Amino acid sequence: MDTRYLDIIDASGKIERSVPVEIAHKELLLHRSIHILVVNDGAEIYVRLRPQTKAIYPNLWTSSVGAHVLSGSSPDETAKKELKNFLGLEVPLQKIGEQKVADTFENELITIYTCRSNSVALNKLEGDAGEFMNTEKINQLANEGKTTPHLLTSLKVFNS
């Protein structure tokens, strides 16, 4: 597998350099990612259970789509590409904000998008399961420690 590189950015979003993903995570260097919330006609959000095989946040519920913005790509390009890769969707995306997510595993500036669809085709490489949930159920999972910070941050922006 080829080494994937991320653009390391400063607090204003200016690119400083590119490093392998593993280095960015190990050193908690600030980099970009995208997260998408797919909303159905019942105002439920599609959330996916991260595979147990993932090194970071295994077996936790997360946003509909979440991906790093690789070096040389933009958040908009990444969002469109990964929406199709993760869920088989080619629908219009609406950018709703940017927020920083930082913890002991990640240091990311995430660009958050939303889109509408009543069905998805989950790529099993990107999730062990997925379902449309109302915000009450998502918050219950969060209270039980079963969600990623990315999902909660994306939901907060969505609800603001």
NORLINHU-V297807 format. One line per field, one symbol per residue. phi: phi as a letter, one per 30 degrees, with the letter a starting at -180 (. if undefined). psi: psi as a letter, one per 30 degrees, with the letter a starting at -180 (. if undefined). A space follows every 10 residues. Layout:
BEGIN
phi=???
psi=???
END
This chain:
BEGIN
phi=.ddcccddcd dcjddcacbd eededdchdd bcbbbbcccc dciccdcbdd eddddchdhc dbdebbadcd eicceddddd ddddddbicb bdccdclbbc bbadcbbbcc ccbbacacab bddddcadaa adbddddddd dddcicbddd dddddddedd
psi=kkkkkkkkla ffgkkelklk eeeeeeghkk lklkkkjkkl fgglkklkjk kffkekhkgk kalekklkjl kflleeeeee efeeeeggki lkkkkflklk jkafeljkjk kklllkkfll jkjfffkfll lkllfeeeee eefgggllfe eeeeeeeef.
END
